[in-house]
Amino acid sequence: MISEETKELVDKGIMLPLMEEFYTIQGEGYHKGTAAYFIRIGGCDVGCHWCDVKESWDAEVHPPTPIGQIVENATKFSKTIVITGGEPLTWDMTALTSALKKQGCQIHIETSGAYDMTGTWDWVCLSPKKIKLPKPEIYAQANELKVIVFNKHDFQFAEEQAAKVHEDCILYLQPEWSNREKMIPQIVDYVMQNPKWKVSLQTHKYLNIP
């Protein structure tokens, strides 16, 4: 149980429930293949049944960590920072992104968009979920739309979401990992018939890296 003082700092984004942080190769979407430092923030109530990081959901099991420490750790390795989760927008990202910007970092976020956008971002990867749809204002800020395809209905959902982003937003269909053998052929066919979409794969899993 954290103290009221700590809880207040977390609510303000001065401390954040840090699940893990690591330097690796971005495996998905537009920046795949590039080196980046990942900061995974705990806490998510979207609850996708196929989520491969369910241990991130409960923020209370991840230690509230001062953002100064997070920034110091990150900038030892890279100026390209990816904030992910969990759902990072559960928390106020203003203080963390401001501190990273002062260090000259390029900051990316991976979000479902289910909460209000806070923070300053150089790249927004919006990965919407049916269970808890994005806030309407977030669509206009998305640089890439990444829809996870678990079943055939997800293609319809992807089109509904694509209709809401701006015309320069890059569109990706990504097979859900556990169902990839079934869905990859369908995604390939769909992209060939609808070339506004691109295929995204979780290449880091093929490379056997975090």
N, C-alpha and C positions, 0 to 999 in steps of 0.2 A: 504494500500500500504506500503510494507516494504522498508526501506532505502537501498541504494546501498551497504552500509557497511554490513548490515544484510544479504542481498542477497549473497554477496561474502562469508560470513561465512557459509551460508547454502550450497552454491556450493562446499565448501571445506569439508563439513561434520562436521564443528565445532559447528554448530547449525543445528537442524533438525525440520521439521514440525511435531510436536507431536500431534497426534489425541487423543490418550488415552493410559493409562498404568494401569495395574491391576494385582493383584495376584490371581491366580485361579488354576484349574485343567486342564491340557492339555486334550483336548477332542478327538483328532484325531491322526491317524497314530501310529508310533512305540512307542512313549512315552505317549500314552493315559493313563490316570489315575494317572499321576504324577503331583506334584505341580510345578508350574513355574510362573515366573513373565513375563507378556506379555507387550511388547512395540510396539504399533501400530503407524507406521509412515505414514503420509498423502502423497498422490500423487500416481496416477496410471492412465495410458492411455491405458491399455490393454482392459478395457471396456466390461467385460463379462456381458451379459444381465441378468444372474441369480445371479450376485454378491449380497451377503447379507450385504455388507458394502460399499454401493455406496457413502455414506457420506465421505468416505476416499479419493475419487478420486481427489478432488480439493485441492491441497496442500496449496493454498493461504488462505483457511479458517481455517487452523490449525496453531497455533502460533509457530514461530521459537523458539526453546528451546535449551539452551546450553547443550551440551552433559554431562557436569559435573553434572548438575542438574538431568538429566535423570539417570545417573549412581548412584548418591546418593540415589534417590528415589528407584531404583530397588534393590540395595544391602541391603536395610533395611529389605527386605522380603525374598529374595532367592538368591542362587548362580546359579540357573538354569534360564537362560534368553532366551525368545523366541522373536525374532525380526520379526514382520509381518507388514502387510499393509492393503490396498494399496499395492504398490509394493516397498518394501524397497530399492531394488537395483537401483531405480530411483536416489538415492543419494549415495554419497561416504560413505561407512560404515567403512572405515579404522580407523578413530579417535574414533568412538564409541566403536568398538570391542576391540581396543587396551586398552582403558580406563577400559572396563569391565574385560579384561584379567588380568590387573594389580590388580584387586580386587579378582582374583581367580575364576572367573565365568566360567561356562560351557555355551556356547552360541549357540543357534539354530537359523536358519533362515527358514522362509517359503516364497518361491519365485516362480514366474512364470519363472524365468530365462531369462526374455526378455531383461535384461540389463547386462552389464559386471559385473562379480563377483568382488566385493571389500570386504575387511574385512577378519577377521580370524574366522573360524567357527569350532565348534566341531560336528555339525550335520547340514546337508543340506537337507531340504525337498523340492524337486522340484515338483511343481504342474503346468505342462505345459498347455498352452491354445492355441487353434487353431488360435485365432485371431492374436496373436503375439508370434511366436514360440521362444523357448529358444535359447540363444547363443550357438553355437556348443560346446564350451569348457566347458560349465557348466555341461553337461551330465556326464562327468567323475568324477565330484565332488559330485554328488548326493548320499546321504546315503539311501534316500528313494524316490521313485517316487509315487506321489499320483495323480491319474487321476480322475477328477470329471465326473461322468456319468449322463448326462441329457437325452440322447436318445441312441438308439441302435447303431448309427454310432460311438459313443464314444468308443465302444469296439475296433473297428478297429484303431482309433486314439491311444488308449492305447497301442496296440501292436506295432504300429509304433514308439512310444516313448520308449517303453521297449527295443526295438532293439538297442537303442542308449546309454543306460546306461551300467555301468560295471556289471559283473556277480554277485557281492555281494550286489548290490543295492536291497533293499526290495521293492516289487511291491504291490501297494494298488489301489483298485477300491473303490471309495466313491460315494454314491448316492447324487445327488444334492438335497438339503433339500426339496424344494417345489415339487419335482417330485419323492420323495423317495418311496411312496407306489407303484408306477408303476415299478420303476427300481430295487428295492431291490430283488424281486424274480428273475429278469433277472441276476442280479449280482451274486446272490447265485448260480444259475445254471452255470453261466460262470466260477466261481471260482472252482466249483466242477469238471468241465470239463478241467480246465486249472489251476491246483493247484500251479503253480508258483506264482499266484496272491493271495492276502489276501483281506478280506473285511475291509474297514475302515468306521466307522460311526461317526457322529458328536455327540458323547456321552454327551458333555457338554449341548447340547440342550435338550436331554432327562433328564439330571440332573437339568435343569433350572438354569444354572449358566453361567457367561460370557464366 
